[in-house]
Amino acid sequence: MFVKLNDRREFRAKVLGSDKLTDIAVIKIDASKLPAVSLAPPQPLRVGEWVLAIGSPFGLESSVTAGLISATRRSLPCDGAMPFIQTDAAINPGNSGGPLINMRGEVIGINSQIYTRTGGYQGLSFAIPINVARQVEQQILSTGQVRHAKLGVRVQDVDQTLAESFKLDKPAGALVSDVEKGSAAETAGLQSGDVVLAVNGHVVDLSGDLPAVVGLAQPGDPIALDIWRQGARRTLHARLDDATARTIPKADARAPDPKGRLGLALRPLQSDEMRESGLAAGLLIEGVSGAAARPGVQAGDLRLAIDGQPVTTVDQASVVAGRSAKSVALLVQRGGMKMYVPLRLG
């Protein structure tokens, strides 16, 4: 892994540790007297605050975009481990890992992902809160690994109709829609249909507030849950599970396996794909890892050339890539746009 600074110097980086659940890693480079940004102190974020996002979208280095905080505790269906900061600052492939900065110049988050139907920015960008990143960093530096707690429930927001159905006086809390078998939640007696109103005395207003508290706890920590069940309030006590001990689902046998120095799974374009793309030849990228994943190459991109040499077959691509020493320039087409993506090989 290499780190490129704003003055174009490059350093080989050592990965001290990483955490797949939050997509956070701690790296180290052999350099001194480097400028550093300030991390925001723990304080509530406000919807409507202006923020800046810095990154290298599509390889355009040190790009800055501006936007507003759209939500401060957004829980995503595909990632319930933590609440995200939602913004409308333009984020595109290559922005991931860049800082989200407030108007005081403090880092409040790490840009992580977007919601899109086109592969590009559509106004919904999400960042990992800096307090979550700092906790991951502290665990990696102190123990070399990261542990996350898990309660074992699936929750959703309570709207007015649900509040009336459950005889709540207002639409608030985290409605439990499912309880995992054998989990800490089941042991504590949580049931589908319960509404979690508070955790350890902290009010749960939105469903994302529950994973926010659980995600910052440690496996084995005791928690008190104030819940609403059948028109009455009661308190349950749970001891949190270890999220890292969860069963990892097997990979889909049909999923492409990225291979080679570039980390690409490729196949030739079919006739209908050629007509749609307007190309006479090329390769479809079905899977990405390693060297190709770092600069933002995506599954679905069309691979046209390596170092200026057109490639039309998978074997030809392997031969051309094998002759490259340290880096290659990959010409891809995404939508109707062609661009070169620089890949540094290990």
Secondary structure in CASP SS format (residue, H / E / C, confidence):
PFRMAT SS
TARGET T0000
AUTHOR 0000-0000-0000
METHOD secondary structure of the structure
MODEL  1
M C 1.00
F E 1.00
V E 1.00
K E 1.00
L C 1.00
N C 1.00
D C 1.00
R C 1.00
R C 1.00
E E 1.00
F E 1.00
R E 1.00
A E 1.00
K E 1.00
V E 1.00
L E 1.00
G E 1.00
S E 1.00
D E 1.00
K C 1.00
L C 1.00
T C 1.00
D C 1.00
I E 1.00
A E 1.00
V E 1.00
I E 1.00
K E 1.00
I E 1.00
D C 1.00
A C 1.00
S C 1.00
K C 1.00
L C 1.00
P C 1.00
A C 1.00
V C 1.00
S E 1.00
L E 1.00
A C 1.00
P C 1.00
P C 1.00
Q C 1.00
P C 1.00
L C 1.00
R C 1.00
V C 1.00
G C 1.00
E C 1.00
W E 1.00
V E 1.00
L E 1.00
A E 1.00
I E 1.00
G E 1.00
S C 1.00
P H 1.00
F H 1.00
G H 1.00
L C 1.00
E C 1.00
S C 1.00
S E 1.00
V E 1.00
T E 1.00
A E 1.00
G E 1.00
L E 1.00
I E 1.00
S E 1.00
A E 1.00
T E 1.00
R E 1.00
R E 1.00
S E 1.00
L E 1.00
P C 1.00
C C 1.00
D E 1.00
G E 1.00
A E 1.00
M E 1.00
P E 1.00
F E 1.00
I E 1.00
Q E 1.00
T E 1.00
D C 1.00
A C 1.00
A C 1.00
I C 1.00
N C 1.00
P C 1.00
G C 1.00
N C 1.00
S C 1.00
G C 1.00
G C 1.00
P E 1.00
L E 1.00
I E 1.00
N E 1.00
M C 1.00
R C 1.00
G C 1.00
E E 1.00
V E 1.00
I E 1.00
G E 1.00
I E 1.00
N E 1.00
S E 1.00
Q E 1.00
I E 1.00
Y C 1.00
T C 1.00
R C 1.00
T C 1.00
G C 1.00
G C 1.00
Y C 1.00
Q C 1.00
G C 1.00
L C 1.00
S E 1.00
F E 1.00
A E 1.00
I E 1.00
P E 1.00
I H 1.00
N H 1.00
V H 1.00
A H 1.00
R H 1.00
Q H 1.00
V H 1.00
E H 1.00
Q H 1.00
Q H 1.00
I H 1.00
L H 1.00
S H 1.00
T H 1.00
G C 1.00
Q C 1.00
V C 1.00
R C 1.00
H C 1.00
A E 1.00
K E 1.00
L C 1.00
G C 1.00
V E 1.00
R E 1.00
V E 1.00
Q E 1.00
D E 1.00
V C 1.00
D C 1.00
Q H 1.00
T H 1.00
L H 1.00
A H 1.00
E H 1.00
S H 1.00
F C 1.00
K C 1.00
L C 1.00
D C 1.00
K C 1.00
P C 1.00
A C 1.00
G C 1.00
A E 1.00
L E 1.00
V E 1.00
S E 1.00
D E 1.00
V E 1.00
E C 1.00
K C 1.00
G C 1.00
S C 1.00
A H 1.00
A H 1.00
E H 1.00
T H 1.00
A H 1.00
G C 1.00
L C 1.00
Q C 1.00
S C 1.00
G C 1.00
D C 1.00
V E 1.00
V E 1.00
L E 1.00
A E 1.00
V E 1.00
N C 1.00
G C 1.00
H E 1.00
V E 1.00
V C 1.00
D C 1.00
L C 1.00
S C 1.00
G C 1.00
D H 1.00
L H 1.00
P H 1.00
A H 1.00
V H 1.00
V H 1.00
G H 1.00
L C 1.00
A C 1.00
Q C 1.00
P C 1.00
G C 1.00
D C 1.00
P E 1.00
I E 1.00
A E 1.00
L E 1.00
D E 1.00
I E 1.00
W E 1.00
R E 1.00
Q C 1.00
G C 1.00
A E 1.00
R E 1.00
R E 1.00
T E 1.00
L E 1.00
H E 1.00
A E 1.00
R E 1.00
L C 1.00
D E 1.00
D E 1.00
A H 1.00
T H 1.00
A H 1.00
R C 1.00
T C 1.00
I C 1.00
P C 1.00
K C 1.00
A C 1.00
D C 1.00
A C 1.00
R C 1.00
A C 1.00
P C 1.00
D C 1.00
P C 1.00
K E 1.00
G C 1.00
R C 1.00
L C 1.00
G C 1.00
L E 1.00
A E 1.00
L E 1.00
R E 1.00
P E 1.00
L C 1.00
Q C 1.00
S H 1.00
D H 1.00
E H 1.00
M H 1.00
R H 1.00
E H 1.00
S H 1.00
G C 1.00
L C 1.00
A C 1.00
A C 1.00
G C 1.00
L E 1.00
L E 1.00
I E 1.00
E E 1.00
G E 1.00
V E 1.00
S C 1.00
G H 1.00
A H 1.00
A H 1.00
A H 1.00
R C 1.00
P C 1.00
G C 1.00
V C 1.00
Q C 1.00
A C 1.00
G C 1.00
D C 1.00
L E 1.00
R E 1.00
L E 1.00
A E 1.00
I E 1.00
D C 1.00
G C 1.00
Q E 1.00
P E 1.00
V C 1.00
T C 1.00
T C 1.00
V H 1.00
D H 1.00
Q H 1.00
A H 1.00
S H 1.00
V H 1.00
V H 1.00
A H 1.00
G H 1.00
R H 1.00
S C 1.00
A C 1.00
K C 1.00
S E 1.00
V E 1.00
A E 1.00
L E 1.00
L E 1.00
V E 1.00
Q E 1.00
R E 1.00
G C 1.00
G C 1.00
M E 1.00
K E 1.00
M E 1.00
Y E 1.00
V E 1.00
P E 1.00
L E 1.00
R E 1.00
L C 1.00
G C 1.00
END
